[in-house]
Amino acid sequence: MILLGTLVNAAAIIVGALLGRLLSRIPDSIRQTVMQGIGLAVILLGIKMSLGTENFLLMIVSIVLGAIVGELIGIEKGLNRLGQWLERKLGGNKQGSVATGFVTATLVYCIGAMGVLGAMDSGLRDNHDILYTKALIDGFSAIIFSSTLGIGVLFSAVPVFVYQGLIALLSTQIYNVVSQTTLDAMLVELTAVGGLMIIAIGINILEIRKINVANMLPALVIAALGVPMVGWLSKLFL
């Protein structure tokens, strides 16, 4: 079953978020310290991912163009509106808690190499080991996120399922479009660009500065498309 790994991943987030609500009475001082620790760990993960780029210029161009496209489309506003709709339907411990939990968790769980690689492995080989591992990580982190950011974390399971499910289904045809070498290069740059966005998420968690990370999401598409384009230009002019 191609979507089995994605289903397990989404289910792990839901279970983790529900368990996290049982820990919602943790004192605010402990929550704040825990979130600061998570923020630092997220930034470190992002740095490690972004340093893997093999084309620094492409990474910069992807982020800049992606941010412009995202701002014009209004992705961040759309996610926030969806979170606020959930807020009105369910309520929260404080204003914006559901929206904040939903947006933050959605970005953390959707941006990264494991989701892309795992979903592709599910589609190409019907192997779900990577997504099973991601499910464990996401499930445990959902406990922490939900206990600090609220029940909105639970609803991030929906975009995770849609995002990874689409990649799994589309990947069954990917070798008809690109070679294995090109695909590997695309994943390297996707991971690097995603790493920059992970760093931005960590900065948001630490409340250093508000960065509209969701509006940078088109950078992933630009980075992926940029790899074969750079290869084509290199052959043309060199």
N, C-alpha and C positions, 0 to 999 in steps of 0.2 A: 504493500500500500504506500504510494508515493507520499501522501500527506501524514503518515503516522508520526514521524518525528516532529512535525509542526504541531500536530494535535497534542503530543506529550509536552512540548515546550509551553504552549498556551495554558494547558491544564496545570503545569507546575507553577506558573505565575499566579493563577487564580488561587490555588491552594496556599501558596506562600503569602499572598496578600491577605487571605482570610486568617491565617495563623498570626500574621503581623498585627491584625486588629485586636487580637487577644492580649497583645503586649502594649496596647495604646496608652495604658496608664503609667508608663515609664515617666519618671520626673523629667521636666523640661530641660534641666541642666544636663542630664545624661543623654537625652535626645540630641541636644545641640552638639555635644562632644562627639557622639556617634556620627552625626551627619558631617561634621568637619573631617572626621577620619575617612568617611566614604568619599567626600569631595577630594581629599588629597590622593586617595587610591585611584580614583577615576582619572585625575590629571596625570598621574604616573603612567597609567595604562595608555592614555592618549599620546603621551610623549613617546612611549615605546612603539606604538603603532605608526606614528607619523615619521619617525626616524628611518623607517624601512623604505621610504620613497627612493626610486631610482631616477626620478625626473622632478627636481625641486621646482622648476619653472612651471611645469604642468600642474603641480599641486597648487601653486599660487594662483595661476590663471583659473583653475577649476573653482577654487574658493571664491574668488572675486566675481566671476561670471555667475556662479551658482547663487551667490548672495543677491546679486542684482535681479536674477530671474525669480528667486524666492520672495524678494520684497515686492516685486511687481505682482506676483500671483497672490501673495498674502497668506503663505502657508502657516506661519506662526499664529496669525489672527484666526485662521480657520480652526486650528487645533485648540486654541484657547476658547473659541466660541463653543466648540463641541464639549470641552471640559466644563465650561460654565453652564451649558445645558444640563449636563449630568449633575452639576452642583444644585441647580434649581429643582431637579427631580428627586435627588437623594438628600440634599443638605450636606453639611460638613461641620467639623469642629470649629472652623473659622472661615471667614470669607475667602473664597478662592482655593481652599484646601483640596477639593476634589480636582479642580482644573490643574493645579500645580502638580499633584501626584500623577495625574493622567499624562500630562505633557512630558514631565521629567522622565517617568518610567518608560514611556513610549520611545523617546529618543535614545535612552540608554540601551534598551533591548533591541532596537531596530538598527542602530548604527554600530557596525563592527564586522569583523571578518567572519566570526563564527556563524552568524546568521546566514550570511551569503554563501559561505563555503558549505555549511551544513545542509542548507536547502538545495544547493546544487548537487551535493552528493546523494541526497534523497531522490532527486529527479533523475540523475544520470545512472546511479548504480543501485538504487533502492536500499541504500545503506544509511542508517539513521544515527550512527554512533556519535557524530559531531553534535547533532541536535539533542541527543540524549544528555551529553555532557553539558551543553548550553542550558538545558532544562534544569539540571541540578544547580548550576550557578545562578540562573535567573530566579529559581524558586527560593533559594536562600536569601538572595538580595531583595526579593519581593517582601520577605518577612521584615527586613530592616526598613525598606522604603515605606511599606504600609504602616508600620508602627510609628514612623516619624512624619510622613507626608499625607497619610490618610487613605481612605478606601478608593480614591481615584486610581491608585496603582493597579487595582484589580482589572479595570477596564482597558489597560494597556495590552491585555492578552488579545483583544480583538484586532488591533492593527498589526500585532506581531503575527497572528495567524494569517491574516490577509497578505501581508508583505512576504513572509517566508513561503506561504503556500503558492503565491504567484511565481516566485523565483523557482520553486521546485517544479512546477508545471511547465514553465517556459524553458527550463534548462534541459528538458528532454529533447529539445530541438537545437540546442546551442551549437553543437558541433557541425551543424549544417551551415553555420554563419561564420564562425571563427575557428582558428586552429588552436591546439593545446598550448602552444608557445604564446600566442597572443592572449589567450584566456588567462594564463599564469601572470603575464605582465599586467593585465587589466586588474586582477585581484590585488596585486602589489600596490598599485596606485589607489584603488578603492580603499584599501586598508589604511594607507597613509592619509588620504583626505578625511576618511572617517575618524582617524586619530585626532586630527585638528579639531573636529567637532566634539569629540569626547573631552578634549581639554576644555573647550568652551562650556560643556555641561558641568564639569568640575568647578569651573569658575562661578557658574550660576549657583551651584549647590553651596559653595562657600560664601555666596552673596557678596563677592568682591565687585562684580559689575554685571548688569543684566545684558546678556548676549542673546540675540534672536537666532538660536541654533537651528530651529526648524526651517527658517528661511534659507539656510545654507544647504539643505538636502539636495537641491538640483545639482550641486557640485559633484555628487557621486556619479550621476549620469554623465556629466561633462568629462569627469576623469576617465570613466570607462570608455567613452567614445573617443577621447583624446589620444589614448594609447595607439590604436590602429592608425589614427590620422597622423600622429607624429612619425610612425613607421613609414607610412606612405610618402610623407614629405621628405624624409631622410633619403629614401630611395630615389626620389625625383630630383633632388638638388645635390646629392653627394655622388 
